[in-house]
């Protein structure tokens, strides 16, 4: 398993279950879904825009601490609890993912801790 590296950033909330913030393998970084929390794990209050920004900042911080960056993201998955929040989420999302990676966005019944949005991603390793 030496070709698989666990990534952990102190600039994003630590996992509270048996998973890693991210895994580096095969030239890619697989970042677990990030919910709107601060680095101490406290839920972010505010609008969908505020909560989407918190998710994106966590992704950005994890990727940077892994030696990559948000500009190296090639695929994202966005989970939202209602498509009524799509436009507001998408506005903030577009500020972070200017390279327009492949994306799936699905409405789900419920997310951890009752949050309305969660975002995961896959990025290329290195700073490019």
TORLUMKOL-813369 format. One record per residue: residue in one letter; chain; x negated, y negated, z negated of N, C-alpha, C, CB in turn. Coordinates in pm, whole numbers, plus 50000, padded with zeros to 5 digits. Atoms other than C-alpha are relative to their C-alpha. Last residue first. Glycine has a CB too. Example, Ala and Ser with C-alpha at 12.3 -4.5 7.8 and 13.67 -1.06 7.14 Angstrom:
<sites>
+------+-------+-------+-------+-------+-------+-------+-------+-------+-------+-------+-------+-------+-------+
: resn : chain :   n_x :   n_y :   n_z :  ca_x :  ca_y :  ca_z :   c_x :   c_y :   c_z :  cb_x :  cb_y :  cb_z :
+------+-------+-------+-------+-------+-------+-------+-------+-------+-------+-------+-------+-------+-------+
:    S :     A : 50082 : 50119 : 50006 : 48633 : 50106 : 49286 : 50077 : 49891 : 49927 : 49959 : 49954 : 50142 :
:    A :     A : 49911 : 50119 : 50000 : 48770 : 50450 : 49220 : 49910 : 49880 : 50000 : 50099 : 49997 : 49875 :
+------+-------+-------+-------+-------+-------+-------+-------+-------+-------+-------+-------+-------+-------+
</sites>
This chain:
<sites>
+------+-------+-------+-------+-------+-------+-------+-------+-------+-------+-------+-------+-------+-------+
: resn : chain :   n_x :   n_y :   n_z :  ca_x :  ca_y :  ca_z :   c_x :   c_y :   c_z :  cb_x :  cb_y :  cb_z :
+------+-------+-------+-------+-------+-------+-------+-------+-------+-------+-------+-------+-------+-------+
:    X :     A : 49968 : 50024 : 49859 : 49897 : 47810 : 51255 : 49962 : 49867 : 50047 : 50141 : 50018 : 50025 :
:    X :     A : 49951 : 50137 : 49991 : 49880 : 47797 : 50875 : 50031 : 49958 : 50143 : 49899 : 49905 : 49940 :
:    X :     A : 50098 : 50100 : 49956 : 49852 : 48169 : 50834 : 50064 : 49864 : 50020 : 49935 : 50045 : 50130 :
:    X :     A : 50107 : 50033 : 50095 : 50116 : 48441 : 50813 : 49906 : 49897 : 50061 : 49921 : 50128 : 49959 :
:    X :     A : 50129 : 49947 : 49963 : 50420 : 48426 : 51040 : 49899 : 49960 : 49895 : 49958 : 49950 : 50138 :
:    X :     A : 50097 : 50094 : 49939 : 50750 : 48360 : 50873 : 49876 : 50075 : 50041 : 49964 : 49886 : 49902 :
:    X :     A : 50119 : 49927 : 49960 : 51062 : 48560 : 50780 : 49912 : 49899 : 50073 : 50035 : 50125 : 50092 :
:    X :     A : 50069 : 50022 : 49873 : 51341 : 48386 : 50593 : 49885 : 50098 : 50022 : 49948 : 49859 : 50007 :
:    X :     A : 50122 : 49919 : 49995 : 51606 : 48393 : 50323 : 49932 : 49976 : 50134 : 50032 : 50152 : 49980 :
:    X :     A : 50073 : 49993 : 49872 : 51871 : 48134 : 50241 : 49877 : 50087 : 49982 : 49960 : 49857 : 50049 :
:    X :     A : 50126 : 49928 : 50021 : 52144 : 48133 : 49974 : 49933 : 50012 : 50136 : 50023 : 50141 : 49934 :
:    X :     A : 50092 : 49982 : 49887 : 52449 : 47904 : 49951 : 49875 : 50075 : 49953 : 49961 : 49862 : 50061 :
:    X :     A : 49933 : 49999 : 49870 : 52766 : 47855 : 49740 : 49909 : 50025 : 50120 : 50069 : 49870 : 50019 :
:    X :     A : 50045 : 50110 : 49913 : 52625 : 47958 : 49401 : 50067 : 50009 : 50137 : 49845 : 50003 : 50016 :
:    X :     A : 49889 : 50081 : 49951 : 52831 : 48180 : 49168 : 49960 : 49885 : 50090 : 50075 : 49946 : 49885 :
:    X :     A : 49978 : 50114 : 50090 : 52528 : 48310 : 48978 : 50109 : 49905 : 50049 : 49870 : 49925 : 49983 :
:    X :     A : 50047 : 49995 : 50138 : 52448 : 48545 : 49268 : 50023 : 49868 : 49925 : 49853 : 50036 : 49996 :
:    X :     A : 50146 : 49996 : 50009 : 52663 : 48501 : 49580 : 49958 : 50001 : 49853 : 49937 : 49879 : 50073 :
:    X :     A : 50061 : 50048 : 50124 : 53030 : 48577 : 49648 : 49849 : 50013 : 50009 : 50054 : 50079 : 49879 :
:    X :     A : 49901 : 50022 : 50106 : 53274 : 48646 : 49931 : 49939 : 49935 : 49877 : 50065 : 50132 : 49961 :
:    X :     A : 49986 : 49885 : 50089 : 53026 : 48602 : 50210 : 50098 : 49966 : 49889 : 49862 : 50042 : 49941 :
:    X :     A : 49920 : 50035 : 50117 : 53019 : 48368 : 50508 : 50021 : 50128 : 49920 : 50138 : 49934 : 50040 :
:    X :     A : 49879 : 49923 : 50029 : 52739 : 48453 : 50745 : 50069 : 49947 : 49876 : 49966 : 50148 : 49982 :
:    X :     A : 49930 : 50069 : 50108 : 52469 : 48253 : 50917 : 50131 : 50073 : 49978 : 50023 : 49848 : 50032 :
:    X :     A : 49866 : 49947 : 50022 : 52211 : 48430 : 51131 : 50059 : 49920 : 49886 : 49999 : 50155 : 49969 :
:    X :     A : 49925 : 50011 : 50126 : 51912 : 48243 : 51259 : 50130 : 50078 : 50008 : 50028 : 49854 : 49967 :
:    X :     A : 49881 : 49917 : 49988 : 51630 : 48250 : 51513 : 50073 : 49996 : 49866 : 49963 : 50148 : 50042 :
:    X :     A : 50021 : 49854 : 50000 : 51393 : 47967 : 51439 : 50130 : 50073 : 50029 : 49943 : 50045 : 49865 :
:    X :     A : 49880 : 49923 : 49965 : 51471 : 47609 : 51548 : 49975 : 50151 : 50007 : 50053 : 49952 : 50134 :
:    X :     A : 50042 : 49909 : 49893 : 51122 : 47452 : 51530 : 50115 : 50091 : 50047 : 49883 : 50085 : 49952 :
:    X :     A : 50003 : 50074 : 49873 : 51273 : 47161 : 51332 : 49961 : 50089 : 50118 : 49903 : 49883 : 49989 :
:    X :     A : 50035 : 49903 : 49897 : 51358 : 47394 : 51045 : 50006 : 49936 : 50138 : 50094 : 50123 : 49993 :
:    X :     A : 50111 : 49913 : 50039 : 51351 : 47161 : 50745 : 49951 : 50088 : 50114 : 50040 : 50086 : 49884 :
:    X :     A : 50112 : 50086 : 50041 : 51567 : 46870 : 50863 : 49876 : 50083 : 49966 : 50040 : 49915 : 49879 :
:    X :     A : 50068 : 50051 : 49881 : 51793 : 47113 : 51052 : 49883 : 49908 : 49968 : 50097 : 49928 : 50086 :
:    X :     A : 50079 : 49890 : 49943 : 51881 : 47294 : 50727 : 49917 : 49949 : 50118 : 50093 : 50116 : 50045 :
:    X :     A : 50124 : 49992 : 50080 : 51999 : 46964 : 50577 : 49907 : 50106 : 50057 : 50033 : 50031 : 49851 :
:    X :     A : 50068 : 50128 : 49990 : 52254 : 46903 : 50853 : 49868 : 50001 : 49925 : 50088 : 49889 : 49947 :
:    X :     A : 50075 : 50003 : 49876 : 52343 : 47273 : 50873 : 49923 : 49869 : 50018 : 50093 : 50021 : 50117 :
:    X :     A : 50119 : 49916 : 50015 : 52449 : 47285 : 50509 : 49910 : 49986 : 50121 : 50040 : 50148 : 49980 :
:    X :     A : 50085 : 50068 : 50098 : 52686 : 46990 : 50559 : 49870 : 50079 : 49976 : 50075 : 49981 : 49868 :
:    X :     A : 50055 : 50123 : 49942 : 52826 : 47139 : 50880 : 49906 : 49929 : 49904 : 50114 : 49905 : 50041 :
:    X :     A : 50099 : 49979 : 49896 : 52866 : 47490 : 50737 : 49937 : 49870 : 50049 : 50064 : 50071 : 50116 :
:    X :     A : 50125 : 50067 : 50037 : 53037 : 47404 : 50408 : 49894 : 50005 : 50110 : 49945 : 50063 : 49875 :
:    X :     A : 49969 : 50142 : 50018 : 53390 : 47484 : 50533 : 49875 : 49920 : 49966 : 50106 : 49982 : 49890 :
:    X :     A : 50044 : 50071 : 49880 : 53237 : 47811 : 50652 : 50039 : 49852 : 49995 : 50059 : 50066 : 50124 :
:    X :     A : 49890 : 50045 : 49915 : 53283 : 47933 : 50296 : 49943 : 49925 : 50119 : 50099 : 49911 : 49921 :
:    X :     A : 49876 : 49940 : 50049 : 53065 : 48132 : 50055 : 50123 : 49950 : 50075 : 50017 : 49970 : 49853 :
:    X :     A : 49918 : 50104 : 50062 : 52745 : 48068 : 50245 : 50135 : 50061 : 49962 : 50019 : 49879 : 50096 :
:    X :     A : 49878 : 49946 : 50057 : 52464 : 48309 : 50333 : 50075 : 49884 : 49935 : 49970 : 50115 : 49896 :
:    X :     A : 49931 : 50090 : 50093 : 52192 : 48182 : 50562 : 50129 : 50069 : 49957 : 50030 : 49860 : 50066 :
:    X :     A : 49863 : 49956 : 50021 : 51951 : 48422 : 50731 : 50058 : 49909 : 49893 : 50009 : 50152 : 49958 :
:    X :     A : 49935 : 50026 : 50128 : 51633 : 48285 : 50876 : 50136 : 50070 : 49997 : 50017 : 49847 : 49976 :
:    X :     A : 49864 : 49948 : 50018 : 51393 : 48395 : 51146 : 50051 : 49961 : 49863 : 50005 : 50155 : 50018 :
:    X :     A : 49949 : 49951 : 49871 : 51065 : 48266 : 51298 : 50144 : 50051 : 49990 : 49911 : 50110 : 50052 :
:    X :     A : 49883 : 49913 : 50013 : 50936 : 48051 : 51012 : 50053 : 50037 : 50138 : 50112 : 49931 : 49916 :
:    X :     A : 50035 : 49868 : 49947 : 50587 : 47912 : 51080 : 50116 : 50099 : 49990 : 49878 : 50056 : 49926 :
:    X :     A : 50009 : 50013 : 49854 : 50692 : 47545 : 51039 : 49966 : 50134 : 50067 : 49895 : 49896 : 50037 :
:    X :     A : 49863 : 49989 : 49949 : 50800 : 47636 : 50682 : 50003 : 49988 : 50153 : 50088 : 49892 : 49937 :
:    X :     A : 49923 : 50123 : 50009 : 50438 : 47699 : 50598 : 50136 : 50017 : 50064 : 49926 : 49884 : 50066 :
:    X :     A : 49927 : 50022 : 49875 : 50174 : 47967 : 50560 : 50072 : 49866 : 49988 : 50101 : 50118 : 50029 :
:    X :     A : 50095 : 50039 : 49895 : 49905 : 48021 : 50295 : 50064 : 49980 : 50135 : 49895 : 50103 : 50011 :
:    X :     A : 50044 : 49878 : 49933 : 50130 : 48219 : 50056 : 49901 : 49970 : 50113 : 50120 : 50077 : 50055 :
:    X :     A : 50085 : 49930 : 50095 : 50158 : 47913 : 49831 : 49950 : 50133 : 50055 : 50076 : 50023 : 49870 :
:    X :     A : 50125 : 50075 : 50014 : 50285 : 47720 : 50133 : 49905 : 50072 : 49904 : 50027 : 49857 : 49950 :
:    X :     A : 50080 : 49982 : 49879 : 50543 : 47990 : 50207 : 49867 : 49927 : 49991 : 50077 : 49950 : 50122 :
:    X :     A : 50048 : 49861 : 49997 : 50670 : 47997 : 49849 : 49910 : 50022 : 50121 : 50119 : 50099 : 50003 :
:    X :     A : 50102 : 49984 : 50103 : 50691 : 47618 : 49835 : 49942 : 50141 : 49999 : 50058 : 49968 : 49863 :
:    X :     A : 50119 : 50076 : 49961 : 50877 : 47588 : 50165 : 49887 : 50022 : 49900 : 50033 : 49851 : 50011 :
:    X :     A : 50061 : 49927 : 49889 : 51126 : 47861 : 50072 : 49869 : 49935 : 50040 : 50096 : 50004 : 50121 :
:    X :     A : 50055 : 49876 : 50057 : 51189 : 47690 : 49736 : 49933 : 50083 : 50109 : 50112 : 50082 : 49931 :
:    X :     A : 50123 : 50036 : 50073 : 51229 : 47353 : 49909 : 49936 : 50123 : 49939 : 50032 : 49897 : 49889 :
:    X :     A : 50106 : 50023 : 49902 : 51478 : 47507 : 50154 : 49868 : 49962 : 49934 : 50041 : 49890 : 50098 :
:    X :     A : 50035 : 49871 : 49939 : 51696 : 47649 : 49876 : 49881 : 49983 : 50095 : 50122 : 50059 : 50077 :
:    X :     A : 50070 : 49922 : 50102 : 51688 : 47319 : 49683 : 49957 : 50136 : 50055 : 50089 : 50019 : 49876 :
:    X :     A : 50135 : 50055 : 50014 : 51777 : 47126 : 50001 : 49920 : 50080 : 49897 : 50006 : 49850 : 49959 :
:    X :     A : 50075 : 49950 : 49885 : 52074 : 47357 : 50058 : 49856 : 49951 : 49993 : 50066 : 49956 : 50132 :
:    X :     A : 50028 : 49859 : 50027 : 52195 : 47281 : 49705 : 49923 : 50064 : 50115 : 50131 : 50076 : 49976 :
:    X :     A : 50097 : 49992 : 50110 : 52170 : 46905 : 49750 : 49958 : 50145 : 49977 : 50058 : 49940 : 49871 :
:    X :     A : 50127 : 50054 : 49949 : 52346 : 46926 : 50090 : 49891 : 50011 : 49893 : 50017 : 49853 : 50044 :
:    X :     A : 50059 : 49891 : 49920 : 52614 : 47151 : 49942 : 49868 : 49954 : 50058 : 50097 : 50044 : 50113 :
:    X :     A : 49932 : 49965 : 49875 : 52674 : 46870 : 49693 : 49936 : 50123 : 50065 : 49996 : 49881 : 50098 :
:    X :     A : 49983 : 50096 : 49892 : 52554 : 46840 : 49337 : 50072 : 50059 : 50119 : 49867 : 49947 : 50043 :
:    X :     A : 49864 : 50054 : 49989 : 52408 : 47060 : 49066 : 50007 : 49908 : 50121 : 50041 : 49924 : 49870 :
:    X :     A : 49994 : 50138 : 49953 : 52092 : 47268 : 49094 : 50146 : 49960 : 50014 : 49925 : 49982 : 50136 :
:    X :     A : 49918 : 50027 : 49882 : 52092 : 47587 : 48888 : 50002 : 49851 : 50031 : 50143 : 50052 : 49980 :
:    X :     A : 49875 : 50069 : 50031 : 51802 : 47618 : 48643 : 50077 : 49970 : 50128 : 49973 : 49869 : 49923 :
:    X :     A : 49885 : 49911 : 49986 : 51544 : 47882 : 48739 : 50133 : 49937 : 49963 : 49979 : 50119 : 49917 :
:    X :     A : 49977 : 49934 : 50129 : 51239 : 47694 : 48610 : 50121 : 50093 : 50003 : 50017 : 49896 : 49892 :
:    X :     A : 50108 : 49903 : 50023 : 51128 : 47611 : 48966 : 50014 : 50075 : 49868 : 49867 : 49930 : 50005 :
:    X :     A : 50130 : 50065 : 50009 : 51464 : 47446 : 49034 : 49896 : 50108 : 49968 : 50000 : 49887 : 49892 :
:    X :     A : 50052 : 50017 : 50135 : 51759 : 47648 : 49152 : 49875 : 49915 : 50006 : 49971 : 50138 : 49933 :
:    X :     A : 50032 : 50137 : 50042 : 51975 : 47653 : 49464 : 49965 : 49989 : 49852 : 50117 : 49910 : 50030 :
:    X :     A : 49877 : 50070 : 50037 : 51949 : 48019 : 49572 : 49963 : 49862 : 49947 : 50082 : 50082 : 49894 :
:    X :     A : 50017 : 50103 : 50103 : 51653 : 48163 : 49756 : 50134 : 49931 : 49978 : 49889 : 49897 : 50040 :
:    X :     A : 49901 : 50106 : 50002 : 51687 : 48489 : 49948 : 49979 : 49906 : 49882 : 50139 : 50059 : 49995 :
:    X :     A : 49869 : 49964 : 50054 : 51366 : 48686 : 49952 : 50093 : 49881 : 50000 : 49986 : 50056 : 49858 :
:    X :     A : 49963 : 50072 : 50122 : 51081 : 48568 : 50172 : 50142 : 50040 : 49959 : 49990 : 49846 : 50021 :
:    X :     A : 49857 : 49977 : 50017 : 50930 : 48813 : 50422 : 50040 : 49937 : 49867 : 50035 : 50154 : 50004 :
:    X :     A : 49960 : 50021 : 50138 : 50587 : 48690 : 50525 : 50152 : 50009 : 49995 : 49948 : 49862 : 49944 :
:    X :     A : 49879 : 50077 : 50027 : 50444 : 48825 : 50849 : 50022 : 49983 : 49850 : 50122 : 50067 : 50064 :
:    X :     A : 50013 : 50134 : 49943 : 50111 : 48946 : 50984 : 50120 : 49910 : 49976 : 49976 : 50011 : 50145 :
:    X :     A : 50000 : 49996 : 49853 : 50199 : 49312 : 50925 : 49999 : 49861 : 50063 : 50121 : 50077 : 50049 :
:    X :     A : 50033 : 49872 : 49937 : 50283 : 49257 : 50560 : 50005 : 49983 : 50151 : 50099 : 50112 : 49954 :
:    X :     A : 50079 : 50020 : 49878 : 50323 : 48966 : 50318 : 49961 : 50139 : 50052 : 49872 : 49911 : 49973 :
:    X :     A : 50095 : 49893 : 49968 : 50604 : 49015 : 50067 : 49929 : 49960 : 50130 : 50073 : 50142 : 50014 :
:    X :     A : 50033 : 49978 : 49859 : 50805 : 48736 : 49907 : 49901 : 50116 : 50009 : 49941 : 49872 : 50065 :
:    X :     A : 49963 : 50124 : 49930 : 50974 : 48633 : 49585 : 49976 : 50017 : 50149 : 49919 : 49878 : 49945 :
:    X :     A : 50106 : 50099 : 49991 : 50944 : 48997 : 49484 : 50054 : 49874 : 50064 : 49879 : 50054 : 50079 :
:    X :     A : 50038 : 50037 : 49863 : 51225 : 49228 : 49371 : 49891 : 49895 : 49993 : 50123 : 49947 : 50081 :
:    X :     A : 50116 : 49931 : 49943 : 51333 : 49413 : 49056 : 49978 : 49972 : 50148 : 50016 : 50149 : 49980 :
:    X :     A : 49962 : 49863 : 49968 : 51563 : 49149 : 48901 : 49878 : 50067 : 50066 : 50128 : 50005 : 50095 :
:    X :     A : 49946 : 49948 : 50126 : 51515 : 48807 : 48744 : 50050 : 50144 : 50017 : 50114 : 49909 : 49949 :
:    X :     A : 49895 : 49900 : 49991 : 51289 : 48680 : 49021 : 50044 : 50048 : 49862 : 49953 : 50119 : 50084 :
:    X :     A : 50050 : 49863 : 50005 : 51087 : 48367 : 48938 : 50117 : 50099 : 50010 : 49919 : 50024 : 49870 :
:    X :     A : 49948 : 49917 : 50110 : 51225 : 48031 : 49045 : 49947 : 50143 : 50011 : 50155 : 50002 : 50002 :
:    X :     A : 49864 : 49953 : 49971 : 51002 : 47841 : 49286 : 50042 : 50091 : 49886 : 50007 : 50075 : 50139 :
:    X :     A : 49922 : 50116 : 49956 : 50686 : 47632 : 49240 : 50141 : 50038 : 50045 : 49928 : 49930 : 50112 :
:    X :     A : 49948 : 50065 : 50120 : 50520 : 47906 : 49032 : 50087 : 49879 : 50036 : 49885 : 49958 : 49908 :
:    X :     A : 50026 : 50144 : 50012 : 50485 : 48099 : 49354 : 50059 : 49949 : 49870 : 50058 : 49923 : 50122 :
:    X :     A : 49928 : 50064 : 50110 : 50460 : 48479 : 49379 : 49955 : 49854 : 49990 : 49974 : 50074 : 49866 :
:    X :     A : 50021 : 50146 : 50009 : 50369 : 48681 : 49685 : 50082 : 49947 : 49884 : 50039 : 49928 : 50134 :
:    X :     A : 49890 : 50069 : 50068 : 50335 : 49062 : 49678 : 49962 : 49853 : 49983 : 50032 : 50065 : 49863 :
:    X :     A : 50039 : 50090 : 50108 : 50087 : 49193 : 49934 : 50125 : 49932 : 49943 : 49897 : 49894 : 50050 :
:    X :     A : 49882 : 50074 : 50045 : 50141 : 49498 : 50154 : 49960 : 49916 : 49880 : 50119 : 50096 : 49965 :
:    X :     A : 49963 : 50088 : 49889 : 49842 : 49633 : 50351 : 50129 : 49923 : 49970 : 50017 : 50082 : 50128 :
:    X :     A : 50087 : 50117 : 50000 : 49697 : 49770 : 50027 : 50032 : 49905 : 50114 : 49855 : 50042 : 50007 :
:    X :     A : 49918 : 50120 : 50000 : 50000 : 50000 : 50000 : 49914 : 49874 : 50000 : 50093 : 50000 : 49880 :
+------+-------+-------+-------+-------+-------+-------+-------+-------+-------+-------+-------+-------+-------+
</sites>
